[in-house]
Amino acid sequence: VVNQCSERDISLLTASIKKNPHSGLFSWSSPENPDMKFSGLDQNLLEVFRGQRILVLGDSTMWNFYGWMYQLLVYSPLSLARFHLSTANKVLMRRSGCHYPADPHPQTAGVVCDKLGPQHLQHQLEGTRLDDGTWVKYSNTACSLQEENVVETRTNLIRDFRPNIIVANIGLHLLHFQDYGRDTNECHLEKWINYEGWLEDIVVAAENAGTEYLLFKTTNSICSKRYISKFVQGTKSYTRKRTKTITRCIASVREGTSLTIGTNAIRDYCKNGIFNDVGSQHLNRRLFKFVDARKNSTSIKLAVFNDHDVQSCVYTPKGDGRHYHMLNLVRIRILANLLNCMN
């Protein structure tokens, strides 16, 4: 990558890949600056990860991303930049012993990798060391985790793992379809209202751990057209019968919480925390605003990893609408290009 690439260049790369994901692993030059050439997904690009301590924090959208990144670093010594995306996916899965489950559940509907064992789960505090000296670790940020299943608090986990690179995300778990099959709870409600506080906590923990790069991943795009059952009705009610539905949501959320939260905050959540792309993009706007305000007042290199804008309905199955497993390689490619830009 040519030095001093900008956020604009990364945005153009992302838009180009969304327009033609089939060629999303190839090298690419900016139409606004032909001298600005981004490496495709080859071994040279993957060097940005080699020898680093990489911590991935997030929900199922990040667990699957982490799994693919692990497989790529361990089992794919050849360049994938010469393959179309569908072929590269098959090559990597064949090499790493991965396959699709016969009847995948939407929440976890990714490939099943026989070689990605329990040593990679969040309660393995030390993480996993690869043969080349790279360390990788995943930890869940979901509110639903029981405290006894977490070895340390997230702050202590970051401190003890001492990552060079953190990729962090929280978002989908915070969104609701109140009264339509996805009611909120106090943890999700409080974290949504105080979303910027969660982001700040990660920044401070990363600073204290000596982290060099912190990338906050956007909340995934949500394709409501892929919803089924109650989520279809939820989508209709929160768009077509918005006033009536939000009034009912406020009362329902208020009844279900013992937290001292004002009605305006609950109304904001009912309106903007909904489980569709309106809710996703609302969180993403808050994320961009936070990073823009914070990036010049921290010792770490801070940026937004925007994979939301490369996702589309074509790559998420019916009954799901928020996981994009077959785009994981282009997501990893964009992350690697972004890290090179930050170097």
For each residue, the residues with C-beta under 8 A, 3 or more apart:
1: 5 36 37 38 39 337 340 341
2: 5 35 36 37
3:
4:
5: 1 2 9 10 36 38 337 340 341
6: 9 10 341
7: 10 11 303
8: 11 12 32
9: 5 6 12 13 30 32 33 36 38 341
10: 5 6 7 13 14 306 334 337 338 341
11: 7 8 14 15 306 309
12: 8 9 15 16 30 31 32
13: 9 10 16 17 28 30 38 334 337
14: 10 11 17 18 306 307 309 310 334
15: 11 12 18 19 309
16: 12 13 19 20 28
17: 13 14 20 21 23 24 28 310 330 333 334
18: 14 15 21 309 310 311 312
19: 15 16
20: 16 17 23 24
21: 17 18 24 85 310 312 315 327 330
22: 84 85 86
23: 17 20 26 84 85
24: 17 20 21 85 310 327 329 330 333
25: 40 41 80 81 83 84 85 88 329 330 333
26: 23 40 81 82
27: 37 38 39 40 81
28: 13 16 17 37 38 40
29: 33 34 35 36 37 38
30: 9 12 13 33 34 36 37 38
31: 12 34
32: 8 9 12 36
33: 9 29 30 36
34: 29 30 31 37
35: 2 29
36: 1 2 5 9 29 30 32 33
37: 1 2 27 28 29 30 34
38: 1 5 9 13 27 28 29 30 337
39: 1 27 42 44 45 81 336 337 340
40: 25 26 27 28 45 79 80 81 82 333
41: 25 45 46 79 80 81 88 329 330 332 333 336
42: 39 45 46 79 80 81
43: 46 47 77 78 79
44: 39 47
45: 39 40 41 42 48 81 333 336 337 340
46: 41 42 43 49 50 72 73 336
47: 43 44 50
48: 45 52 336 339 340 343
49: 46 52 54 69 73 134 165 336 339
50: 46 47 73 132 133 134
51: 132 133 134
52: 48 49 134 135 163 164 165
53: 127 134 135 137 161 162 163 164 165
54: 49 69 134 135 136 137 163 164 165 166 167
55: 127 137 138 139 157 158 161 163 165 166 167
56: 62 63 65 66 69 136 137 138 139 166 167 168
57: 62 138 139 140 141 154 166 167 168 169 170 202
58: 61 62 63 65 66 138 140 141 167 168 169 170 217
59: 62 63 140 141 142 169 170 171 172 173
60: 63 64 107 108 172 323
61: 58 64 65 169 172 220 322 323
62: 56 57 58 59 65 66 138 167 169 217
63: 56 58 59 60 66 67 138 140
64: 60 61 67 68 108 110 323 325 328
65: 56 58 61 62 68 69 167 328 331 332
66: 56 58 62 63 69 70 120 136 138
67: 63 64 70 71 110 111 113 116 120
68: 64 65 71 72 92 111 325 328 329 332
69: 49 54 56 65 66 72 73 136 328 332
70: 66 67 73 74 116 120 128 136
71: 67 68 74 75 76 92 95 96 98 113 115 116
72: 46 68 69 75 76 80 92 329 332
73: 46 49 50 69 70 76 130 132 134 136
74: 70 71 96 115 130 131
75: 71 72 92 95 96 115
76: 71 72 73 80 91 92 95 96
77: 43
78: 43 91
79: 40 41 42 43 82
80: 25 40 41 42 72 76 83 88 91 92 329
81: 25 26 27 39 40 41 42 45
82: 26 40 79
83: 25 80 87 88 91
84: 22 23 25 87 88
85: 21 22 23 24 25 88 89 326 327 329 330
86: 22 89 90 326
87: 83 84 90 91
88: 25 41 80 83 84 85 91 92 329
89: 85 86 92 93 326 329
90: 86 87 93 94
91: 76 78 80 83 87 88 94 95
92: 68 71 72 75 76 80 88 89 95 96 98 329
93: 89 90 96 98 99 111
94: 90 91
95: 71 75 76 91 92
96: 71 74 75 76 92 93 113 115 116
97: 113 114 115
98: 71 92 93 111 112 113 114
99: 93 111 112
100: 104 111 112
101: 104 109 112
102:
103:
104: 100 101 108 109 110 317
105: 108 109
106: 109 317 319 320 321 323
107: 60
108: 60 64 104 105
109: 101 104 105 106 317 320 323 325
110: 64 67 104 323 325
111: 67 68 93 98 99 100 325
112: 98 99 100 101
113: 67 71 96 97 98 116
114: 97 98
115: 71 74 75 96 97
116: 67 70 71 96 113 120
117: 120
118: 121 124
119: 124 128
120: 66 67 70 116 117 124 128 136 137 138
121: 118 124 138
122: 138 139 140 150
123: 149 150 151
124: 118 119 120 121 127 128 137
125: 151 152 157 160 161
126: 137 161
127: 53 55 124 135 136 137 161
128: 70 119 120 124 135 136 137
129: 133 134 135
130: 73 74 133 134 135 136
131: 74
132: 50 51 73
133: 50 51 129 130
134: 49 50 51 52 53 54 73 129 130
135: 52 53 54 127 128 129 130 161
136: 54 56 66 69 70 73 120 127 128 130
137: 53 54 55 56 120 124 126 127 128 161 163
138: 55 56 57 58 62 63 66 120 121 122
139: 55 56 57 122 154 157
140: 57 58 59 63 122 145
141: 57 58 59 154 168 169 170 173
142: 59 145 173
143: 173 185 187 188 191
144: 173 187
145: 140 142 149 150
146: 149 150
147: 150
148:
149: 123 145 146
150: 122 123 145 146 147 153
151: 123 125 157
152: 125 156 157 160
153: 150 156 157
154: 57 139 141 157 158 201 202 205
155: 158 159 201 205
156: 152 153 159 160
157: 55 125 139 151 152 153 154 160 161
158: 55 154 155 161 163 166 202 205 206 208 209 211
159: 155 156 162 205 208 209
160: 125 152 156 157
161: 53 55 125 126 127 135 137 157 158 209
162: 53 159 209 210 211
163: 52 53 54 55 137 158 166 206 209 211
164: 52 53 54 211 212 213
165: 49 52 53 54 55 211 212 213 215 339
166: 54 55 56 57 158 163 202 206 211 213 214 215
167: 54 55 56 57 58 62 65 215 217 305 335
168: 56 57 58 141 202 214 215 216 217
169: 57 58 59 61 62 141 216 217 218 219
170: 57 58 59 141 173 174 191 195 198
171: 59 174 175 218 219 220 280 283 284
172: 59 60 61 175 219 220 222 275 280 322
173: 59 141 142 143 144 170 188
174: 170 171 188 191 192 195 273 283
175: 171 172 182 192 219 222 273 274 275 276 279 280 283
176: 182 183 184 188 249 269 270 273 274 275 279
177: 180 181 182 183 230 231 234 235 238 274 275
178: 182 183 184 248 249 252 253 270
179: 183 234 245 248 249 252
180: 177 230 231 233 234 237 238
181: 177 229 230 231 234
182: 175 176 177 178 230 231 234 275
183: 176 177 178 179 252 256
184: 176 178 188 189 192 253 256 269 273
185: 143 188 189 256
186: 189 190 257 258 259
187: 143 144 190 191
188: 143 173 174 176 184 185 191 192
189: 184 185 186 192 193 253 257 259 261 266 269
190: 186 187 193 194 259 261
191: 143 170 174 187 188 194 195 198
192: 174 175 184 188 189 195 269 273 283
193: 189 190 261 265 268 269
194: 190 191 197 198
195: 170 174 191 192 198 199 283 286 287
196: 199 200 286 290
197: 194 200 201
198: 170 191 194 195 201 202
199: 195 196 202 203 216 287 290 291 294
200: 196 197 203 204 290 294
201: 154 155 197 198 204 205
202: 57 154 158 166 168 198 199 205 206 214 216
203: 199 200 206 207 214 294 298 300 302
204: 200 201 207 208
205: 154 155 158 159 201 202 208 209
206: 158 163 166 202 203 209 211 214 300
207: 203 204 210 211 298 299 300
208: 158 159 204 205
209: 158 159 161 162 163 205 206
210: 162 207
211: 158 162 163 164 165 166 206 207 214 300
212: 164 165 300 301
213: 164 165 166 300 301 303 339 342
214: 166 168 202 203 206 211 300 301 302 303
215: 165 166 167 168 302 303 304 305 335 338 339
216: 168 169 199 202 287 290 291 302 303 304 305
217: 58 62 167 168 169 304 305 307
218: 169 171 280 284 287 304 305 306 307 308 309
219: 169 171 172 175 280 283 284 287 308
220: 61 171 172 280 307 308 311 322 323 324
221: 277 280 308 309 311 312 322 324
222: 172 175 275 276 277 279 280 321 322
223: 226 277 312 313 316 321 322
224: 227 231 235 276 277 321
225: 313 321
226: 223 313 316 317 318 319 320 321
227: 224 231 232 234 235 319 321
228: 231 232 318 319
229: 181 232 233
230: 177 180 181 182 233 234
231: 177 180 181 182 224 227 228 234 235 275 321
232: 227 228 229 235 236
233: 180 229 230 236 237
234: 177 179 180 181 182 227 230 231 237 238 274 275
235: 177 224 227 231 232 238 239 276
236: 232 233 239 240 241
237: 180 233 234 240 241 245
238: 177 180 234 235 241 242 245 246 274 276
239: 235 236 242 276
240: 236 237
241: 236 237 238 244 245
242: 238 239 245 246 271
243: 246 247
244: 241 247 248
245: 179 237 238 241 242 248 249
246: 238 242 243 249 250 267 270 271
247: 243 244 250 251
248: 178 179 244 245 251 252
249: 176 178 179 245 246 252 253 270
250: 246 247 253 254 263 266 267 270
251: 247 248 254 255
252: 178 179 183 248 249 255 256
253: 178 184 189 249 250 256 257 266 269 270
254: 250 251 257 263 266
255: 251 252
256: 183 184 185 252 253
257: 186 189 253 254 261
258: 186
259: 186 189 190
260:
261: 189 190 193 257 265 266
262: 265 266
263: 250 254 266 267
264: 267 268
265: 193 261 262 268 269
266: 189 250 253 254 261 262 263 269 270
267: 246 250 263 264 270 271
268: 193 264 265 271 272 273
269: 176 184 189 192 193 253 265 266 272 273
270: 176 178 246 249 250 253 266 267 273 274
271: 242 246 267 268 274
272: 268 269 278 279 282
273: 174 175 176 184 192 268 269 270 279 282
274: 175 176 177 234 238 270 271 278 279
275: 172 175 176 177 182 222 231 234 279
276: 175 222 224 235 238 239 279 280
277: 221 222 223 224 280 281
278: 272 274 281 282
279: 175 176 222 272 273 274 275 276 282 283
280: 171 172 175 218 219 220 221 222 276 277 283 284 308
281: 277 278 284 285 308
282: 272 273 278 279 285 286
283: 171 174 175 192 195 219 279 280 286 287
284: 171 218 219 280 281 287 288 306 308
285: 281 282 288 289
286: 195 196 282 283 289 290
287: 195 199 216 218 219 283 284 290 291 304
288: 284 285 291 292 304
289: 285 286 292 293
290: 196 199 200 216 286 287 293 294
291: 199 216 287 288 294 295 302 303 304
292: 288 289 295
293: 289 290
294: 199 200 203 290 291 297 298 302
295: 291 292 298 302 303
296:
297: 294
298: 203 207 294 295 302
299: 207
300: 203 206 207 211 212 213 214
301: 212 213 214 342
302: 203 214 215 216 291 294 295 298
303: 7 213 214 215 216 291 295 338 342
304: 215 216 217 218 287 288 291
305: 167 215 216 217 218 334 335 338
306: 10 11 14 218 284 309
307: 14 217 218 220 310 311 327 331 334 335
308: 218 219 220 221 280 281 284 311
309: 11 14 15 18 218 221 306
310: 14 17 18 21 24 307 327 330 331 334
311: 18 220 221 307 308 315 316 324 327
312: 18 21 221 223 315
313: 223 225 226 316 321
314:
315: 21 311 312 324 325 326 327
316: 223 226 311 313 320 321 322 323 324
317: 104 106 109 226 320
318: 226 228
319: 106 226 227 228
320: 106 109 226 316 317 323
321: 106 222 223 224 225 226 227 231 313 316
322: 61 172 220 221 222 223 316
323: 60 61 64 106 109 110 220 316 320
324: 220 221 311 315 316 327 328 331
325: 64 68 109 110 111 315 328
326: 85 86 89 315
327: 21 24 85 307 310 311 315 324 330 331
328: 64 65 68 69 324 325 331 332
329: 24 25 41 68 72 80 85 88 89 92 332 333
330: 17 21 24 25 41 85 310 327 333 334
331: 65 307 310 324 327 328 334 335
332: 41 65 68 69 72 328 329 335 336
333: 17 24 25 40 41 45 329 330 336 337
334: 10 13 14 17 305 307 310 330 331 337 338
335: 167 215 305 307 331 332 338 339
336: 39 41 45 46 48 49 332 333 339 340
337: 1 5 10 13 38 39 45 333 334 340 341
338: 10 215 303 305 334 335 341 342
339: 48 49 165 213 215 335 336 342 343
340: 1 5 39 45 48 336 337 343
341: 1 5 6 9 10 337 338
342: 213 301 303 338 339
343: 48 339 340
